[in-house]
Amino acid sequence: MSSSMLLLGFPSFNTVEELAALIHIDERRLATLTEVPERFYRRYRIPKRHRGWREIQSPSKELKAVQAWILRNILDKLSSSHYATAYVKGSKLLDNVSPHMNNRYFLSVDVKDFFPSIRSSLVRELFEKIGYSKQAANILCRLCTYFKNLPQGAVTSPALSNLICLRLDRRLAGLASRRNIILTRYADDITFSTNNRNALSRMLPSVFRIIRDMGLEPNKEKTRLLGPRMRCVITGLVKSSSDPSFGVGRKKKVAMRSIMHKFLARGIVHPDYPNEASIEGWINFAKNVDRAAHEQMLRYWNNQKMKYPPIGDLFRQSAP
């Protein structure tokens, strides 16, 4: 074990038996989890925001507990780059767009199949860089991967993705800083901004090359160059045309008012907001990203509830 690992307080082990003693789990059971982790996942699909499906690999309760121990005792002691704004304790969605508020031009690049594209070899390499032996790193890698990739559903995957993308963030930051361009990355959404439109279009081939050098693939269909005359949406938040701020946007507020009115006045349920809790959940979300919109929408919701008292979800009919 390296001296840096000792200073940071990382748990020391080399074998499954030693790790089992640290986690307080039966060593034979941990050996099985390590040898055939794929058997301990449940696979299912959820619809993506726009089209298609996203496959989730959800670990069993037992494997999830082991992963939570790895997250708490190893991964949480490491820091991702300050360009990474997702999966960081205390960070908010607004932190991803705030650095871009004073700029007018944006380049938004999406990474295709982000978690599944991060290979187990990179996970193993990360644990070795921390200071673990090849044997220990392989054990940790097996417990955190699914068929040699990061599973979309494991509690360790978000932290691992940020740590593995440290090099990606640094290379993109180096490219951006030379052109006076701002960079943030929210998981698979990479955002650049500047007041020089041409600088963004010129740097795009280099951005694609750096992403591919990491073994990832940019999603060209979702790559967007945005400017003042366009509706600028960055990680779901809309750039205001009148002042340097981001929020939920007028289009979303109009849609939500319609959803609220139909739900209370006519009993029509929207697929994305099937009950009062889901609607109020969105209102609470708005509180963290757009205070003015939150106050407007909360006032509208309360007024509608007074005008049309809820009749109970059991009596509501689904929207056609």
C-alpha positions as CSV (number, residue, x, y, z in Angstrom):
1,M,0.0,0.0,0.0
2,S,1.4,3.4,-1.0
3,S,2.1,6.2,1.5
4,S,-0.5,8.4,-0.2
5,M,-3.2,5.8,0.4
6,L,-2.3,5.6,4.1
7,L,-2.5,9.4,4.4
8,L,-5.9,9.5,2.8
9,G,-7.2,6.6,4.9
10,F,-8.0,4.2,2.1
11,P,-8.8,0.7,3.3
12,S,-6.0,-1.8,2.6
13,F,-6.5,-5.3,1.2
14,N,-5.2,-7.6,-1.4
15,T,-7.6,-10.6,-1.4
16,V,-11.3,-11.2,-1.4
17,E,-11.0,-12.6,2.1
18,E,-9.3,-9.5,3.4
19,L,-12.0,-7.3,1.7
20,A,-14.8,-9.4,3.1
21,A,-13.4,-8.9,6.6
22,L,-13.4,-5.1,6.0
23,I,-17.0,-5.0,4.7
24,H,-18.2,-7.6,7.3
25,I,-19.6,-10.0,4.7
26,D,-19.2,-13.7,4.2
27,E,-16.1,-14.3,2.2
28,R,-17.6,-17.0,0.1
29,R,-20.6,-14.7,-0.8
30,L,-18.2,-11.9,-1.7
31,A,-16.2,-14.3,-3.9
32,T,-19.4,-15.2,-5.8
33,L,-20.3,-11.5,-6.2
34,T,-16.8,-10.9,-7.6
35,E,-16.6,-13.9,-9.9
36,V,-20.0,-13.5,-11.5
37,P,-21.3,-10.0,-10.8
38,E,-23.5,-10.1,-13.9
39,R,-25.8,-12.6,-12.2
40,F,-26.7,-10.0,-9.5
41,Y,-28.2,-7.3,-11.8
42,R,-31.8,-6.8,-12.9
43,R,-32.1,-5.2,-16.4
44,Y,-35.0,-3.0,-17.5
45,R,-35.6,-0.1,-19.9
46,I,-36.9,3.4,-19.3
47,P,-37.9,5.9,-22.1
48,K,-35.4,8.6,-22.9
49,R,-36.5,12.2,-22.8
50,H,-37.0,12.6,-26.5
51,R,-37.0,9.2,-28.2
52,G,-35.7,5.7,-27.7
53,W,-35.0,3.7,-24.6
54,R,-32.3,3.6,-21.9
55,E,-31.3,0.3,-20.4
56,I,-30.8,0.3,-16.6
57,Q,-28.7,-2.4,-14.9
58,S,-29.8,-2.4,-11.3
59,P,-27.7,-4.3,-8.8
60,S,-29.2,-6.6,-6.2
61,K,-29.6,-5.3,-2.7
62,E,-26.5,-7.3,-1.6
63,L,-24.2,-6.1,-4.4
64,K,-25.5,-2.5,-4.0
65,A,-24.5,-2.6,-0.3
66,V,-20.9,-3.7,-1.3
67,Q,-20.8,-0.9,-4.0
68,A,-22.0,1.6,-1.4
69,W,-19.1,0.6,0.9
70,I,-16.7,1.1,-2.0
71,L,-18.2,4.5,-2.7
72,R,-18.1,5.7,0.9
73,N,-14.7,4.4,1.8
74,I,-12.8,4.9,-1.4
75,L,-14.4,6.9,-4.2
76,D,-15.9,9.7,-2.0
77,K,-12.3,10.5,-0.7
78,L,-11.3,11.5,-4.2
79,S,-12.1,14.7,-6.1
80,S,-13.3,15.1,-9.6
81,S,-12.3,18.1,-11.7
82,H,-14.0,21.5,-11.0
83,Y,-15.4,21.4,-14.5
84,A,-17.6,18.4,-13.6
85,T,-20.9,19.6,-12.1
86,A,-22.9,16.4,-11.9
87,Y,-22.7,13.7,-9.2
88,V,-20.8,16.2,-6.9
89,K,-22.0,16.5,-3.3
90,G,-23.7,19.8,-2.8
91,S,-23.8,20.7,-6.5
92,K,-27.0,21.9,-8.3
93,L,-28.0,21.9,-11.9
94,L,-27.7,25.7,-11.8
95,D,-24.0,25.3,-11.1
96,N,-23.6,23.8,-14.6
97,V,-24.9,26.9,-16.4
98,S,-23.9,29.7,-14.0
99,P,-20.4,30.0,-15.4
100,H,-21.9,30.6,-18.9
101,M,-24.4,33.4,-18.0
102,N,-22.5,36.3,-19.5
103,N,-21.8,34.7,-22.8
104,R,-23.9,34.7,-26.0
105,Y,-22.7,31.7,-28.0
106,F,-22.8,28.1,-26.9
107,L,-21.5,24.8,-28.1
108,S,-23.3,21.8,-26.6
109,V,-21.8,18.3,-27.1
110,D,-23.4,15.1,-25.9
111,V,-21.4,11.9,-25.3
112,K,-23.2,8.8,-26.8
113,D,-24.0,6.0,-24.3
114,F,-21.9,7.5,-21.6
115,F,-21.8,4.9,-18.8
116,P,-21.8,1.8,-21.1
117,S,-18.9,3.3,-23.1
118,I,-16.6,3.6,-20.0
119,R,-14.6,0.3,-20.2
120,S,-13.6,-1.8,-17.2
121,S,-10.0,-1.4,-18.1
122,L,-10.3,2.3,-17.2
123,V,-12.0,1.4,-13.9
124,R,-9.2,-1.1,-13.1
125,E,-6.5,1.5,-14.1
126,L,-8.1,4.1,-11.8
127,F,-8.0,1.8,-8.7
128,E,-4.3,1.0,-9.6
129,K,-3.5,4.7,-9.8
130,I,-5.0,5.2,-6.3
131,G,-2.4,2.7,-5.1
132,Y,-4.1,-0.7,-5.0
133,S,-2.3,-3.8,-6.2
134,K,-3.4,-5.4,-9.5
135,Q,-5.2,-8.1,-7.6
136,A,-7.1,-5.7,-5.4
137,A,-7.8,-3.3,-8.3
138,N,-9.3,-6.2,-10.3
139,I,-11.6,-7.2,-7.4
140,L,-12.9,-3.6,-7.0
141,C,-13.3,-3.4,-10.8
142,R,-15.3,-6.6,-11.0
143,L,-17.6,-5.4,-8.2
144,C,-18.3,-2.1,-10.0
145,T,-18.7,-3.2,-13.6
146,Y,-21.2,-5.1,-15.7
147,F,-19.9,-7.1,-18.7
148,K,-16.8,-4.9,-18.8
149,N,-18.6,-1.6,-18.7
150,L,-20.0,0.8,-16.1
151,P,-23.6,-0.2,-15.3
152,Q,-26.3,2.5,-15.6
153,G,-27.7,1.9,-12.1
154,A,-24.8,1.0,-9.9
155,V,-24.2,3.5,-7.1
156,T,-20.5,3.6,-7.9
157,S,-20.9,4.5,-11.6
158,P,-21.5,8.3,-11.2
159,A,-18.4,8.8,-9.1
160,L,-16.3,6.5,-11.3
161,S,-17.3,8.3,-14.4
162,N,-16.2,11.7,-13.0
163,L,-12.9,10.3,-11.8
164,I,-12.2,8.5,-15.0
165,C,-13.1,11.7,-17.0
166,L,-10.5,13.8,-15.1
167,R,-8.2,13.5,-18.1
168,L,-11.0,14.3,-20.5
169,D,-11.9,17.4,-18.5
170,R,-8.3,18.6,-18.4
171,R,-7.7,18.2,-22.1
172,L,-11.0,20.0,-23.0
173,A,-10.2,22.7,-20.5
174,G,-6.7,23.2,-22.0
175,L,-8.3,23.5,-25.5
176,A,-11.0,26.0,-24.2
177,S,-8.7,28.2,-22.1
178,R,-6.4,28.9,-25.0
179,R,-9.4,30.5,-26.8
180,N,-10.9,32.2,-23.7
181,I,-13.9,29.8,-23.7
182,I,-15.8,28.6,-20.7
183,L,-16.3,24.9,-20.1
184,T,-18.5,22.8,-17.9
185,R,-19.5,19.1,-18.0
186,Y,-22.7,17.7,-16.6
187,A,-22.2,13.9,-16.9
188,D,-22.5,13.3,-20.7
189,D,-23.4,16.9,-21.5
190,I,-20.4,19.1,-22.3
191,T,-21.0,22.9,-22.7
192,F,-18.6,25.5,-24.1
193,S,-19.5,29.2,-24.2
194,T,-17.9,32.5,-25.4
195,N,-18.8,35.8,-27.0
196,N,-16.8,34.8,-30.1
197,R,-19.0,32.5,-32.3
198,N,-16.3,31.5,-34.7
199,A,-14.1,30.2,-32.0
200,L,-16.7,27.5,-31.1
201,S,-17.1,26.3,-34.6
202,R,-13.3,26.2,-35.2
203,M,-12.7,24.1,-32.1
204,L,-15.4,21.5,-32.7
205,P,-13.2,19.0,-34.6
206,S,-10.6,19.1,-31.8
207,V,-13.4,18.5,-29.2
208,F,-14.5,15.4,-31.1
209,R,-10.9,14.1,-31.4
210,I,-10.3,14.5,-27.6
211,I,-13.6,12.7,-26.8
212,R,-12.7,9.8,-29.1
213,D,-9.2,9.6,-27.7
214,M,-10.9,8.6,-24.4
215,G,-12.7,5.8,-26.1
216,L,-16.0,7.7,-26.1
217,E,-18.1,8.8,-29.0
218,P,-19.7,12.2,-29.5
219,N,-23.3,12.2,-30.5
220,K,-23.4,14.3,-33.6
221,E,-27.2,14.4,-33.7
222,K,-27.2,16.2,-30.4
223,T,-24.3,18.6,-31.0
224,R,-25.6,22.1,-31.2
225,L,-24.2,25.6,-31.9
226,L,-26.5,28.1,-30.2
227,G,-26.6,31.9,-30.4
228,P,-28.6,35.0,-29.3
229,R,-31.3,34.5,-32.0
230,M,-32.0,30.9,-31.0
231,R,-33.6,29.3,-28.0
232,C,-30.6,28.3,-25.9
233,V,-31.2,25.3,-23.8
234,I,-28.3,23.9,-21.7
235,T,-28.9,20.8,-19.6
236,G,-32.6,21.5,-19.6
237,L,-32.4,25.2,-18.6
238,V,-33.2,28.1,-20.9
239,K,-31.0,31.1,-21.4
240,S,-32.9,34.3,-20.8
241,S,-32.9,36.7,-23.8
242,S,-33.3,39.8,-21.6
243,D,-30.7,39.3,-18.8
244,P,-27.7,37.0,-18.1
245,S,-29.6,34.2,-16.4
246,F,-30.9,30.7,-16.9
247,G,-34.3,29.3,-15.9
248,V,-37.1,26.8,-16.8
249,G,-38.2,29.0,-19.7
250,R,-41.5,30.4,-20.8
251,K,-42.4,27.3,-22.9
252,K,-42.1,25.0,-19.9
253,K,-44.1,27.3,-17.7
254,V,-47.0,27.5,-20.3
255,A,-46.9,23.7,-20.6
256,M,-47.0,23.2,-16.8
257,R,-49.9,25.6,-16.4
258,S,-51.8,23.6,-18.9
259,I,-50.9,20.3,-17.1
260,M,-52.0,21.7,-13.8
261,H,-55.3,23.1,-15.1
262,K,-56.2,19.8,-16.9
263,F,-55.3,17.7,-13.9
264,L,-57.5,19.7,-11.4
265,A,-60.3,21.0,-13.6
266,R,-60.8,18.0,-15.9
267,G,-59.1,15.1,-14.3
268,I,-56.7,14.6,-17.2
269,V,-53.4,13.0,-16.2
270,H,-50.2,13.8,-18.1
271,P,-47.9,10.8,-18.5
272,D,-44.9,12.6,-17.0
273,Y,-46.9,14.1,-14.1
274,P,-49.5,11.5,-13.1
275,N,-50.4,12.9,-9.6
276,E,-50.2,15.9,-7.3
277,A,-46.8,14.7,-5.8
278,S,-45.1,14.7,-9.3
279,I,-46.5,18.2,-10.1
280,E,-45.4,19.6,-6.8
281,G,-42.0,17.8,-7.3
282,W,-41.5,19.9,-10.4
283,I,-42.5,23.1,-8.6
284,N,-39.8,22.3,-5.9
285,F,-37.3,21.6,-8.7
286,A,-38.0,25.1,-10.1
287,K,-37.2,26.5,-6.7
288,N,-33.6,25.5,-7.1
289,V,-33.1,26.7,-10.6
290,D,-35.5,29.6,-11.1
291,R,-36.9,31.4,-8.1
292,A,-39.2,33.7,-10.0
293,A,-40.7,30.8,-12.0
294,H,-41.1,28.8,-8.8
295,E,-43.1,31.6,-7.1
296,Q,-45.3,32.1,-10.2
297,M,-46.0,28.4,-10.6
298,L,-46.7,27.8,-6.9
299,R,-49.1,30.7,-6.9
300,Y,-50.9,29.4,-10.0
301,W,-51.0,25.8,-8.6
302,N,-52.5,27.0,-5.2
303,N,-55.1,29.2,-7.0
304,Q,-56.1,26.3,-9.2
305,K,-56.4,24.0,-6.2
306,M,-58.7,26.5,-4.5
307,K,-60.8,26.8,-7.7
308,Y,-60.9,23.1,-8.4
309,P,-60.4,21.0,-5.2
310,P,-58.6,17.7,-5.9
311,I,-61.0,14.7,-6.3
312,G,-58.5,12.0,-5.7
313,D,-56.1,10.2,-8.1
314,L,-58.3,7.1,-8.2
315,F,-61.0,8.9,-10.1
316,R,-58.8,10.4,-12.7
317,Q,-58.6,9.2,-16.2
318,S,-55.5,9.0,-18.3
319,A,-54.9,11.4,-21.1
320,P,-55.8,10.1,-24.5
